[in-house]
Amino acid sequence: MRMVRTCVVAGLALAIGVAGVRADEPAPTPNDLLLATLWTQRAVEYKGNALTVYALARIRLDQALADPSWTAAPGEQKGEFKHLPPAVVLDIDETVLDNSPYEVWLLKNNQTFSTRTWDEFCAARISRAIPGAVEFTQYADAKGVKVFYITNRGIETEKDTRENMATLGFPMGGNVDTFLMQNEKPDWGSLKSTRRAVIARDYRILLNLGDNFGDFDDRFRSSDAERLKAFEEDKAHWGHDWLVIANPTYGSFETAPFEHDFKKSRDEQRKAKWDALESWSGPKQ
């Protein structure tokens, strides 16, 4: 009996070792980020989704260039704009830059987002390009379309962000400042419409690309019901001049269930997200 038990234990230890986990190593702590981050880093489906969006962006860009009435900034593009030079607007994080190594660090260290650790990550300049992003922005630039980046990275990260993106091959804008950072000016907070309005004064905005509702509409911090209402009102823009890169790791979609109240504990936040889910009633008894 003892020999059999010893063999079973040895077999389990071998199986665990083959799987890459030591017998004395504790199992990873459950974390909401695991599947989303795994998908972002490893799924070919994620890469395929990003390439699909950027392939559509090329098609829409050519259509927009041929249509002088086309604008992706209905709230900010005022007056006679058809003769303005063309531009596209892109968010940075999870739209053109993949920051999943930061999410993995949060996950493996059981941490939540903080400005201090985020700024340190930006300073490392190791963000990678989202598949298709460099190629699309270079395509737009080659057609004489100015490429602007509206980001909620803080102004203190601008130098690191520029150098990271320049190394990857993104258009830098030449003699035009195309990086509009959060808090760069007094009214440039997390809402992006004020920055789009600055661009819209001098350019016809052909496309807007992002990963979060707030990249398109300032009503992103409202309730789920209000977000859905705003989405429906904007419906004509989605897939036309507003294009979305999938980002399941973070965003206003996950904070809406707990009313974007970060003072709530992680358990309270998770409970609110759990309660927001709609379930099948289950098999008949």
N, C-alpha and C positions, 0 to 999 in steps of 0.2 A: 504493500500500500504506500509506504513511504517512498519507494523507488518510482512508483507511478506518479505520485504527487510531485516529486522532484522533476520528473520528465516534463510534466504539464507546466510547471513553473518555468523551467528552462525554455520550453517551447514558446511560452508567452513572452518571455524576455527577449528571445530571438526575434519574434514577430514584431515586437515594439521597436527593437533595434533596427530591423529592416525598414520599418516605417519612418525611421529618423527621429524617434523620440526615446530617450533613455527611460529605463524602468523606474528610476527615482525622480524623473522630471515631472512636475505637476502639469495637468492638462491646461491648455490656454483658458484664461478667464473669458466667459461669454461676453461678447461686445457687439453692439449694433453695427459697427463698421465692417465686420468681417466679410460678409458676402459681397457687399457693395464695392469694397476695396479690391477684393480678389477679382471681381468682374472687370474692374477698371484696369488692373495690371495684367491680367492673364487671358481674358476672354477675347478670342478672335471676333466674337460677335460685337464687342465694343469697338474694336478697330474698324470692323465693317460698317458699323453705324456712323462713326465719325467720317469715314471716307465717303459714305453715301451723302451725308449732309453737305460736305464740301464739294462733291461733284454737282449736287443740285445748286449750290451757291454759284458755281461758274455759269450754269445755264441761266439762272435768274439775273446774274450780273449782266450778261449779254442782252437779255430782254430789257433790263432797266436802262441800259445805255441807249437803246433804240427808241425808248418811250420817254419823251421830255416831261410828261406829267407824273412820272413814277417817283414816289418818295417813300422811304421807310420810317420817316419821322413825322407822322401826321399831326402830332401835338406841338412840335417845335418848328416845323418848316412853314414859315409864314411868307405871304406876299408872292411876288413873281420869282420863282426859283428855277424855271426850266433852263435858263441860260447860265446858271451857276456851274462851276466845275464839279465833276462827280467825286463822291467819296463813299467809302464803306466804314461802318463802325463795328468793332469787335470788342467784346469783353476779353480779359486775359485769362484768369484762373479757371481751369477746366473747360475753356473754350479754345484757347490757342496753346496754353501751357498745362501740362499734366503734372500735378503736384502730389500724386498719390504716395510718394515716399514719406511726405509729411503725415498723411493720414495713417500710414502703416506705423510710423513712430508713435502717433497718438494711441493707436490700437494696442501696440505691444507694450506700451508703458502706462496704459490705463489713464491717459491724460485727456483733457478736453482742450479745445482751441484757446490759445492766449496770444495776445499781440506780441509779447516778448519772444516766445518760441517761434511764432510765424515769421517775425522779422529776421530772426537768426536763420531760419530756413531759406528765406529769400536771399539773404546775404551769401549763402552757400552756392547760389547760382547753378543748381543742379536740376531744375525743372526741365522736363523734356517736352518736345513738341507733340501736340495732339495730332494723330494721323490725318494728313491732308491739309493741315492749317498753313504750314509754310508754303506749300505749293499754291494754295488758293490766294494767299496774300501777295505772293510774287506775281501770279497771273493778273490780279487786279492792278498792281503797281505797273506792270508792263503795258497795260492798256491805258495808262494815264489816270487811274483812279487812286486818289489819295487814301491811304489806309490809316485810320485812327483807332486808338485803343482807349476805351473808357473803362477804367479799372477801379475797384475799391481797395486795391493795395494802397497803403498810405504813402504820402509824399516822401517820407524818409526811406522808402524802398526803391525810389525811382532809378537811381544809378545802377543798383544791382539788377533790377528788372530789365533795364535797357541792355546791359552787358550780356545778361543771360539770353535775351531774345536776339540780339545781334549775332551772337555766336551760333545760334540755330539757323540764322538766315532770314529772319523776318525783316520786312522793309521798315526802315527807321524814320522815314519822312523827310529826309534831306534838310532843308532850311526851315521846315515847318515843324513846330512842336506837336507831334501826333500822340503823345502820351498824356492823357488827362487823368491825373491821380486824385484819389480822395484827399480832401483837405488842402489841395494845392492852392485853392482860393477860398475865401470865407464861405461862399454859398455852395461849395462843392462837397457836400456831405455824401451819405450813402445813396441818396436818391440821384439817379443819373440824368434826369430830364434837363437839369440846368446845364450840364456839360454837352448834351446833344444839341441844346439850343445854341451854344457857342459855335459849334461846328456848322449848324444849319444856317447861320447868318452868311457864311461864305461859301458853302458847298451844298450841292444837292445830295442828300444821303440816300443811296440806292438800296443798301442792305444793312440790316442789324443782326448780328450773330451773338448768341450768348448761351449760357447753360442754366440760368435762373430767371424766374419771372421778372425779378427786379432789373434785369438787363434790358427789358422792353417796356415795362409799365411800373410806375411808382406805387401802385396799389398792392405790391407784393407782400407787405407786412400786415395785411388784413386777415380776417377769418377765412376758413376754408370756403364757406358759402360766398363770401364777398370776392374771394380770388376767382372762384368759378364764374361768378357774374361778370367780372372784368375780363376773364378769358373769353367768354362768349361774345362780349362786346368787341373784342379785338380779333374775332375769328378769321376775318378776311385776310389778315396779315400773316397768319401762321403758315409756313411753307411757301409763302409768296415772297415777301420782303423781310420777314422775321424768321430766322432759322435757328433751331435749337439743337445743341449738342447734349446728349444724355449725360447726366451726372447724378448717380444715386447716392453719392457719399455724403453730401451736405447741401443745404440750401433752404430757402423759405418754405419749401414743401414739408420739410420735417419739423420746422418750428411753429408752423401754423396751428397744429393741434394743441400745443400748450401756450397759444396766444403770444408766441415770440417772447415769453417771459423767462429770461435766463437766470432769474433769481430762484426759480423752482429747482428742486433737487433733480438729480439725474433719474432717480426712481419716479418722481412725479412726472417728469418729461416722458419717460418711457410708458408710464401708465396712460397718459393722454394719447400718445401715438397708438397704443394698443386699443384703446377704446374707440379710436377713430376708424378702425378697420371694419369693413362690412363682410360678414361671414355667411357661408352656406349653412342652412339649418342642420345639415347632416343626413345620414341615411335613415330611411323609415324603419321604425322599430318593428 
